[in-house]
C-alpha cells in the first residue's frame, strides 16, 4: 500500500533573480536573493523556514545550507536533505520536501539553486579530470564535452529510429518561440530554421542551438502543507505525486554503458503519475530537462508522451511550441530561457498552474509534469492547482 | 583488410595507475585488448569497480579479439579544450567487442571520408605514446 503523501503538500512560493550571462552579483548573494523572494512570495518570514531540501553536489560548492540559513537570519531549523541527483536534484527536492513535511520533520521547506557558470566554462581538468574513469578512459580519446556524449546518442537515435537535422531544429525552435513570450528569458531574438542551420556545429549532429545556455543566476521555491499554502497569498500548487529513479549504472559510466536511448524517466515519470492517480494524457503541460535537444526527445518517449522511436516525428510542425497541441518547456527551457539546471522548470510549472504566465499561459492549465535528468538519477513530479487531482 | 597503423594524436594522456584499470593498460602495452571478467558469474564488468558486482569476488582481465562494431560515433568540431584544437575535427565513438557485447569502450576512430555509422565493423589497433602509455584506436574494417 502506497503511503506517498499525494496532494498533502504544496509549493507556496517561488522566486528568481534576473538571469544574466554574467551577473554583477555573487552567486551567493543571488541564491539568498532568490530564497528571500520565494519566502516572501509564500507569505512567510525567513524565520518560518525550518527545513532545506536541495541538490547538494552542485550548489553547496558555492554556499552551504548553514550559510544560507544564517544568511537569511532564519533562526534555528530542523530538517536538511541534501541530494546527489545533479540535474534531477531540484525536481527530486519536491519529493524530499513533501516527505519531510508530511512526516512531521519540517513545516516550511526551502529549495534553492544557483550557479555562476556564465563566466567560467568547465574543462577537462574539472569534474572529468577528477573522475578516474573519465580521466583515463574518456578524456584522452577526446570524449568529454557534454555535447560529445549527446552527439553519440543523437547518432544512435538516427540509426535506430531516423532523425533529421530539421527535427532537432524543431526542438530548438519551439524552445525559442516559448522564450520569446517570457520577459525573463535570456534568448528572445527570433530563430528560423535557416538560423538553426547557420548555428555553429559542436559535435555532430549537435549545434550551438542544440545545447543548453550557460549563465548566472538563482531560483528558489518554498513548500508547506497544503492547508498552510491555502492561507498564503497565491493559489497553492499541490504535489500530486513525485518520484526519483536511479540507474543500476554509476554516474561515471551511465552515458556510455546504460541504455543510450532511454533515461530513468521511464521509471520516475510513470511512478510519479501512478502516485498522483493521473495519466500522462491528463497532463496539460510538460517542463522537461533539455540540456540538449536530443535529451528532450528521449525523455518524451520515456515519459510516454509518444511511443518509443517517434519523438523526432512528433515534434514536427511546431507541435511542442506555443502554437502546438503539446506544450513543452513553456519558458524556453535550458535551451533559451536559462541554464538553472531544472529549477527554472519547477518555477515555470508553478507560474503556469497559478495562471500567471502572461502571453505564454497554457489555457486552463490544471496539471503539469516536471522532469529532471541527472545522468544516473532522474526525478519526475506531477503538480496541479486542483486539490481533487486535476481532471479526476 | 584493415588499415595499417594510424597516426592519431593524443594531446591528453591517461594515467595508468588507477588500480581498477591497471589491467587494461598492461594489456594495451602488449598490444592486447582485455576487459575485466568474473568467471564464476560469467560477467564482464565495465567500467570495472573494485570487485565483481554480482558476487563480490575478484575480477580477472580476460583478452578478447580486437574486432567489434560501432555503437555510435560523433565528429567533435568544437575545441572543448584548446589542447585538442589542432586535431579537430576528431571522431570518437563507442566500440562494442564481438566477444564481449555488453561492453562499450570509448575510442578514437581513425577513418577516411564520412563518419562511420552505427554497426560499422571496427578493429582496435594500439599506438604507443611513451614508455607508460599505449592508446587504443579504432579503424574501420573494409
Interface residues (C-beta under 8 A of the other chain):
Chain A: X123 X124 X132 X133 X135 X136 X137 X138 X139 X140 X141 X142 X143 X144 X145 X147 X148 X151 X152 X153 X154 X155 X156 X159 X160 X200 X201 X202 X203 X204 X206 X250 X252 X253 X256 X257 X260
Chain B: X10 X12 X13 X14 X15 X16 X18 X20 X21 X24 X46 X47 X49 X71 X72 X73 X74 X75 X76 X77 X78 X80 X81 X84 X87 X90 X92 X93 X94 X103 X104 X105 X106 X107 X108 X115 X117 X118 X119 X135
